[in-house]
Amino acid sequence: MPLMMLIMNRIITNTSYRLHLKSIRNPSRFNSEPVEQKSFYLNVFPFKLSLCDVLSLRDSLPTPMFSRNDVSIWSILKKCIGMELSKIAMPVIFNEPLSFLQRLSEYMEHTYLIHQANAATDSVERMKCVAAFAVSAVASQWERTGKPFNPLLGETYELVRDDLGFRWVSEQVSHHPPVSAFHAEGFKEDFVFHGSIYPKLKFWGKSIEAEPKGIITLELPKFNEAYTWTNPTCCVHNIIVGQLWIEQYGNVEVINHKTGERCSMTFKPCGLFGKELHKVEGYILDKSKKKLCAIYGKWTECLYTVDPAAFDAHKKSDKKNSDDKKGKDKRDFLVDEEPEEMPPPDAETVQVIPGSELIWKITPRPDNSAKFYAFSTFAMQLNELEKSMEGVVPPTDSRLRPDIRAMENGDIDLASAEKKRLEEKQRTARKNRSKSTDEWKTRWFQQGPNPHNKAQDWLYVKGYWDRNYTQLPDIY
């Protein structure tokens, strides 16, 4: 075999299992690549490749999503008002063909913001990038009304993205309560991103609320800095009747544990008139709580920073104009009442304050997104199973779940049957453990205090990428 073919074979079948060559056959994408990435492509492939020789990431799913119009969710949820929904078995028709572990990996879609933080020499500039990353991490939830599959105990998911410069591993470390732990690291050892999420779902009659309890941590070794935060609450409205729509609300505080600086942001609830729909605003503060800059935008669109004095003046003027327009209608005080309908599209604009700096803008969804569960292009690729992955990813990887694969392939009956089979298999395994002295042991994470704020967390214990997957449980 010629030397170049040996090199090619080694690259394509190495432990990262995928080489991102889409750029080679897409000139516009190639031109947008970083200089070092272009150099890599040109050095490895100094010869022409035919299209069939090039591995590429997919931009659609095998089949479009199913219609949910003929299925009544009320018949399932009417007895669950106020209850925690993680223990309720939902029909597969209300799912999307991803595991929650895969859904979590969508945090990494805008990894370039971490790279920008590493390139910044000023801690406030780094905080801007990290705050933007925290907001961008929840942007994928916009219009995503399908429920991801609950991970099985011991389920794992890995994601290696050479083009974005990271690798990710996650594990379902607990079933009751459900806890998902993840760990991502940069190829250049320039960042570590990790966390554990315990999503609490509740049904409130007209809406389902998802509170993603848990700590998220980003470490930048170059600066010996660590940032922690928690995500906002997500709410899906009009569960029973009307058009489904999503909002996020709550306070998010990103803390730099080295400098004491923090970015305190509020994800605003919609309100009756839709004026606050998807709004995010707040301030970056120093350790004495002095405002260093303001941050504002919408988690569905973009994020800006501006001088805090300019932001405060704009807020004051905007409030006065709003009060004059409404005539101080008494309805202004009914802020806790849930809006009946989705706010109009004109609520989707961000008024840019003069002197503002754009720090993040969402990647547009593909034209076929509505057909495929409102997935972004990044999400379309998460369950892709290439031949080169077989025998490389562990048997517990989410891509190998037969219920998710069946749903993605358009076989809803098989997906439902497999989902029930896997749930029953998990229950049987739990009963068998309860009758013996055997206790469930996590493989890649262990519980312990977060090194930066001492709160309970699940931390990566290393070893996953050694590819030794003996003694893993048979969960599928």
Secondary structure as the mmCIF struct_conf table of DSSP 4:
data_model
#
loop_
_struct_conf.conf_type_id
_struct_conf.id
_struct_conf.beg_label_comp_id
_struct_conf.beg_label_asym_id
_struct_conf.beg_label_seq_id
_struct_conf.end_label_comp_id
_struct_conf.end_label_asym_id
_struct_conf.end_label_seq_id
HELX_RH_AL_P HELX_RH_AL_P1 LEU A 3 ILE A 12
TURN_TY1_P TURN_TY1_P1 THR A 13 THR A 13
BEND BEND1 ASN A 14 ASN A 14
TURN_TY1_P TURN_TY1_P2 THR A 15 SER A 16
HELX_RH_3T_P HELX_RH_3T_P1 LYS A 22 ARG A 25
HELX_RH_AL_P HELX_RH_AL_P2 PRO A 27 ASN A 31
TURN_TY1_P TURN_TY1_P3 SER A 32 SER A 32
BEND BEND2 GLU A 33 GLU A 33
HELX_RH_AL_P HELX_RH_AL_P3 VAL A 35 VAL A 44
BEND BEND3 PHE A 47 PHE A 47
HELX_RH_3T_P HELX_RH_3T_P2 LEU A 51 ASP A 53
BEND BEND4 ASP A 59 SER A 60
BEND BEND5 PRO A 62 THR A 63
HELX_LH_PP_P HELX_LH_PP_P1 PRO A 64 SER A 67
TURN_TY1_P TURN_TY1_P4 ASN A 69 ASP A 70
BEND BEND6 ILE A 73 ILE A 73
HELX_RH_AL_P HELX_RH_AL_P4 TRP A 74 LEU A 77
TURN_TY1_P TURN_TY1_P5 LYS A 78 LYS A 79
STRN STRN1 ILE A 81 ILE A 81
TURN_TY1_P TURN_TY1_P6 GLY A 82 GLY A 82
BEND BEND7 MET A 83 MET A 83
STRN STRN2 GLU A 84 GLU A 84
HELX_RH_3T_P HELX_RH_3T_P3 LEU A 85 LYS A 87
BEND BEND8 ILE A 88 ILE A 88
HELX_RH_3T_P HELX_RH_3T_P4 VAL A 92 PHE A 94
STRN STRN3 ASN A 95 SER A 99
HELX_RH_AL_P HELX_RH_AL_P5 PHE A 100 LEU A 104
HELX_RH_3T_P HELX_RH_3T_P5 SER A 105 HIS A 110
TURN_TY1_P TURN_TY1_P7 THR A 111 THR A 111
HELX_RH_AL_P HELX_RH_AL_P6 TYR A 112 ALA A 119
BEND BEND9 THR A 121 ASP A 122
HELX_RH_AL_P HELX_RH_AL_P7 SER A 123 SER A 136
TURN_TY1_P TURN_TY1_P8 ALA A 137 VAL A 138
HELX_RH_3T_P HELX_RH_3T_P6 ALA A 139 GLN A 141
TURN_TY1_P TURN_TY1_P9 TRP A 142 GLU A 143
BEND BEND10 GLY A 146 GLY A 146
STRN STRN4 LYS A 147 PHE A 149
HELX_LH_PP_P HELX_LH_PP_P2 ASN A 150 LEU A 152
TURN_TY1_P TURN_TY1_P10 LEU A 153 GLY A 154
STRN STRN5 THR A 156 ARG A 161
TURN_TY1_P TURN_TY1_P11 ASP A 162 GLY A 165
STRN STRN6 PHE A 166 SER A 174
TURN_TY1_P TURN_TY1_P12 HIS A 175 PRO A 178
STRN STRN7 VAL A 179 GLY A 186
TURN_TY1_P TURN_TY1_P13 PHE A 187 LYS A 188
BEND BEND11 GLU A 189 GLU A 189
STRN STRN8 VAL A 192 PHE A 203
BEND BEND12 GLY A 205 LYS A 206
STRN STRN9 ILE A 208 LEU A 220
HELX_RH_3T_P HELX_RH_3T_P7 PRO A 221 PHE A 223
TURN_TY1_P TURN_TY1_P14 ASN A 224 ASN A 224
STRN STRN10 GLU A 225 TRP A 229
HELX_LH_PP_P HELX_LH_PP_P3 ASN A 231 PRO A 232
STRN STRN11 THR A 233 HIS A 237
BEND BEND13 ILE A 239 GLY A 242
STRN STRN12 TRP A 245 ASN A 256
TURN_TY1_P TURN_TY1_P15 HIS A 257 THR A 259
STRN STRN13 ARG A 262 PHE A 267
TURN_TY1_P TURN_TY1_P16 LEU A 272 PHE A 273
BEND BEND14 GLY A 274 GLY A 274
TURN_TY1_P TURN_TY1_P17 LYS A 275 HIS A 278
STRN STRN14 LYS A 279 LEU A 285
TURN_TY1_P TURN_TY1_P18 LYS A 287 SER A 288
STRN STRN15 LYS A 291 LYS A 298
TURN_TY1_P TURN_TY1_P19 TRP A 299 GLU A 301
STRN STRN16 CYS A 302 VAL A 306
HELX_RH_AL_P HELX_RH_AL_P8 PRO A 308 LYS A 326
TURN_TY1_P TURN_TY1_P20 GLY A 327 GLY A 327
BEND BEND15 LYS A 328 LYS A 328
HELX_RH_3T_P HELX_RH_3T_P8 LYS A 330 PHE A 333
TURN_TY1_P TURN_TY1_P21 VAL A 335 ASP A 336
BEND BEND16 GLU A 337 GLU A 337
HELX_LH_PP_P HELX_LH_PP_P4 GLU A 338 PRO A 339
BEND BEND17 GLU A 340 GLU A 341
HELX_LH_PP_P HELX_LH_PP_P5 MET A 342 PRO A 344
HELX_RH_3T_P HELX_RH_3T_P9 PRO A 345 GLU A 348
HELX_LH_PP_P HELX_LH_PP_P6 VAL A 352 ILE A 353
TURN_TY1_P TURN_TY1_P22 PRO A 354 GLY A 355
STRN STRN17 GLU A 357 LYS A 361
HELX_LH_PP_P HELX_LH_PP_P7 ILE A 362 PRO A 366
TURN_TY1_P TURN_TY1_P23 ASP A 367 ASN A 368
HELX_RH_3T_P HELX_RH_3T_P10 SER A 369 PHE A 372
TURN_TY1_P TURN_TY1_P24 TYR A 373 ALA A 374
HELX_RH_AL_P HELX_RH_AL_P9 THR A 377 MET A 380
TURN_TY1_P TURN_TY1_P25 GLN A 381 ASN A 383
HELX_RH_3T_P HELX_RH_3T_P11 LYS A 387 MET A 389
TURN_TY1_P TURN_TY1_P26 GLU A 390 VAL A 392
BEND BEND18 VAL A 393 VAL A 393
TURN_TY1_P TURN_TY1_P27 PRO A 395 THR A 396
STRN STRN18 ASP A 397 ASP A 397
HELX_RH_3T_P HELX_RH_3T_P12 SER A 398 LEU A 400
HELX_RH_AL_P HELX_RH_AL_P10 PRO A 402 GLU A 408
TURN_TY1_P TURN_TY1_P28 ASN A 409 GLY A 410
HELX_RH_AL_P HELX_RH_AL_P11 ILE A 412 SER A 434
TURN_TY1_P TURN_TY1_P29 LYS A 435 LYS A 435
BEND BEND19 SER A 436 THR A 437
BEND BEND20 ARG A 443 TRP A 444
STRN STRN19 PHE A 445 PRO A 449
TURN_TY1_P TURN_TY1_P30 PRO A 451 ASN A 453
STRN STRN20 GLN A 456 TYR A 460
BEND BEND21 LYS A 462 LYS A 462
HELX_RH_3T_P HELX_RH_3T_P13 TYR A 464 ASP A 466
TURN_TY1_P TURN_TY1_P31 ARG A 467 ARG A 467
TURN_TY1_P TURN_TY1_P32 THR A 470 GLN A 471
#
